[in-house]
Amino acid sequence: MDGETHRYFPDFYVKSNKQGEIKEYVIEIKPKRFARKPQKPKRKTDKQMKRYKKNLKAYQKNVYKWKAAKRACEERGYEFYVITEDFFDKTK
């Protein structure tokens, strides 16, 4: 994104051993609103546009971070997931 090296700390690292098969996962948990591209406001007041630009910047930062994390996970044989509240709603 900016050419700089950044550190990344995932929310969870999970290692499972099911029937002798070891799998490793890196899991990032985010609110859905930070995992989706924000929509431009219909009424474009200064306050709404400022909020939209801030949310868009945060979303873009997350996308870059997740691409780099996924690439690093693939290199190590891990699986990478971003989980939102939708995941937890499905498990009820």
C-alpha positions in Angstrom: 0.0 0.0 0.0 2.6 2.6 1.1 5.8 0.6 0.4 6.5 0.3 4.1 7.0 -2.9 6.1 4.2 -3.4 8.6 3.6 -5.9 11.4 0.3 -7.8 11.6 -1.2 -9.5 14.6 -4.2 -11.7 13.8 -7.0 -12.1 16.2 -6.6 -15.9 16.3 -4.2 -18.6 15.3 -5.8 -22.1 15.4 -4.0 -25.4 15.0 -6.1 -28.5 14.7 -5.2 -32.1 14.6 -8.2 -34.1 13.2 -7.5 -37.7 12.5 -3.8 -37.1 12.2 -4.2 -34.2 9.8 -2.8 -31.0 11.1 -4.4 -27.8 9.8 -3.5 -24.2 10.8 -5.7 -21.2 10.5 -5.3 -17.5 10.9 -8.6 -15.8 11.7 -9.4 -12.1 11.7 -12.7 -10.9 13.2 -14.2 -7.7 12.1 -17.5 -6.0 12.2 -19.3 -6.4 8.9 -19.2 -2.6 8.3 -15.4 -2.8 8.2 -15.3 -5.8 5.9 -17.5 -4.3 3.2 -16.9 -1.3 0.9 -18.9 1.6 2.3 -21.6 3.1 0.0 -21.5 6.7 -0.9 -24.1 8.7 1.0 -27.2 9.8 -1.0 -27.2 13.2 0.7 -23.7 14.5 0.4 -23.3 16.8 3.4 -19.8 17.6 4.6 -20.2 15.4 7.7 -21.5 12.4 5.7 -18.7 12.7 3.1 -16.1 13.0 5.8 -17.4 9.8 7.5 -17.6 8.1 4.1 -14.0 8.9 3.2 -12.8 7.8 6.7 -14.7 4.5 6.3 -13.4 4.0 2.8 -9.9 4.5 3.9 -10.3 2.0 6.7 -11.8 -0.5 4.3 -9.0 -0.1 1.8 -6.4 -0.5 4.5 -8.2 -3.8 5.7 -8.3 -5.1 2.1 -4.5 -4.5 1.7 -3.8 -6.1 5.1 -6.0 -9.1 4.3 -4.3 -9.7 0.9 -0.9 -9.6 2.5 -2.0 -11.9 5.3 -3.6 -14.3 2.9 -0.4 -14.4 0.8 1.7 -15.0 3.9 -0.6 -17.8 5.1 -0.6 -19.5 1.7 3.2 -19.5 1.8 3.1 -21.3 5.1 0.3 -23.7 4.3 -2.2 -21.9 6.6 -5.8 -21.0 5.8 -6.9 -17.3 6.3 -10.4 -16.2 7.1 -12.1 -12.9 7.9 -15.1 -13.5 10.1 -18.0 -11.1 10.7 -21.0 -11.2 12.9 -22.8 -13.0 10.1 -20.7 -16.1 10.9 -21.9 -16.1 14.4 -25.6 -15.5 13.4 -25.5 -18.7 11.3 -24.4 -20.8 14.2 -27.5 -20.1 16.4 
